[in-house]
Amino acid sequence: MASAPQVVVVGSIMQDLTLACAEFPQPGETIVGQLRTGQGGKGSNQAIACGKTGVRTTFVGAMGDDAYARQVAAFYRRERIGCRLALKRDQATGTAVILINGRGQNEIVIEPGANAALRAVDVPAALIARAKVLITQLEANLATTAHALRQARQAGVVTVLNPAPMRADFEARLLRHVDVLIPNESEFAALVRVLPQVRETGFDERRLHALADAELHALCRRIGVATVIVTLGERGCFVSERGGFTRVPAHRGLKVVDTTGAGDAFCGGFAAGLVRSGGKMVEAVRLGTAVAALSVTKAGAAPSMPGRAELRRFLGRKQAAVWRL
């Protein structure tokens, strides 16, 4: 019998269509770019980022019954990462169209496709109950996401929500089942504007960056989740826990090729760090930061996730030993 996964990721998987161009087109403008295709989706990216660190990981998601689904299953087998795909015969596989400019910045439009048809019956309760960490996002069916979070919470599994992409139909009650919330700057600002327990109209990224650390911590505490980790790009991460706050700096001096999937790399690396550090939150954030830093040095989402050997070289023997890499 195969060993139970330490991390289960319930969420989205996409067919990525990526166009690289020197600059983003202006409204009405046509430009020429270079096309590449590959695997993406926030949930799948996070599972791959976590699994490639050597932590036993299983991804649970939905796809159309098409050639892409077979390619994905083969990819997961090659990477030795668990995969439970529900095939939705009446749905197309989710698709993401990604523009990448010469500075590695991206613009993304998605069509959820089969991800919106992921159902509670597609998520094995026993699989979640045996895990240590559950990761979810907002790119798949929200009712199923809530169901998975409830199951994990009841089983004593650490629950992680990456509220991406923020959606108009997001409900604050979802946070009742969340132990760790990981928004980026724009997602955090959106949460502050819409959550009933916070609701600061007009709050934006500019105001976020103007806050002193103590003020940001106080704002995070009002959200009502035990741990809030705000990812701030090149500014690193802000970690707010009930007992206090800390900042974890970003890695500098790396050549940025493609930022697609960087947030997913962080979430997957963070979950791996939680397992490998025995639940030490800041150490988990540090591993997530390293995984994200390496991911932006290569093109693509899933293909850019670093493995254990790459992380060991990047971190050095002493640091890598913290997470038993």
Secondary structure, 3 states (H helix, E strand, C coil): CCCCCCEEEECCCEEEEEEECCCCCCCCCCCCCEEEEEEECHHHHHHHHHHCCCCCEEEEEEEECCHHHHHHHHHHHHHCCEEEEEEECCCCCCEEEEEECCCCCEEEEEECHHHHHCCHHHCCHHHHHCCCEEEECCCCCHHHHHHHHHHHHHCCCEEEECCCCCCCCCCHHHHHHCCEECCEHHHHHHHHHHCCCCCCCCCCHHHHHHCCHHHHHHHHHHHCCCEEEEECHHHCEEEEECCEEEEECCCCCCCCCCCCCHHHHHHHHHHHHHHHCCCCHHHHHHHHHHHHHHHCCCCCCHHHCCCHHHHHHHHCHHHHHHCCC
